[in-house]
């Protein structure tokens, strides 16, 4: 039951596929704020785990803040 070569077994499927554009925009905004340049082709294999982890952590923090604002009724995003 090993992973076949050349096939990804990623489980990062969006629950709401229409949110993809908004998530991509958030990724680029977060990268800009952190000073990380995302290549045109989107491949980030040359970045360190620290760089990509800080970007992912920042995005998660922003998503949590947005959700908290919506839940509290303050949707002034």
N, C-alpha and C positions, 0 to 999 in steps of 0.2 A: 504494500500500500504506500509506496514512496511517491514523491512528486515526480511527474514526468518532466523530462528536460524540455525547456522552452515554454512550459505552461505555468502561468501564475495561478496560485490558489488564493488570491486576495479575497478577503471578506468585506472589503470597504465598499459595499453597495449602498447607495443613497436610498433612504426610505422614500424621499420625495425627489425623484429625478429632476424635476423642474427647478430645484434649488441649486443645481450645479453651477449655473452662471453666477449666482450670488456668492457662492462659496469660492469660486475662482476669483471674483473681484475682491473678496475679503482676503484671500491669500496674497494677491498682489499688493493690496494696501498694507497688510501686515509686513510683508517683505520690505516695502519701501520704508516703513517706520523703523524697522530693525536694521536697515542698511544692507539687506541681502538682495542681490540681483538674481532674478529668475531668468534663465536663458529663454530665448524665443521658442525653442523646441520643447521647453518644459522639462527636459531631462536634468535632474539634479544629482546624478550619481557621483559627481566630483566633489560634492559638499560633504562636510563632516557631520557626524551624528549630532554634535553640539549645535551646529547651524540649523539643521533641519528640525531638530528637537525644539529649539527655541522658537522657531517659526510655528511649529505645530502647537506648542504650549501657548503662544500668544494668541493664535487663532481660537483655541479652545477657551481661553480667558475671555476674549471678545464675545464669543457665542454665548457663554454663560451670562455675561453682563447684559446682553441683548434679551435673553430669555427672562432674566430677573426683572428687567424694565417692563417687559410685556406682561408678566404675571402681576406686577404691582400696579399696572394700569398707566404707567408712564411711558407711553410709546413714542417719546420724542427722540428717535434715533437720529 
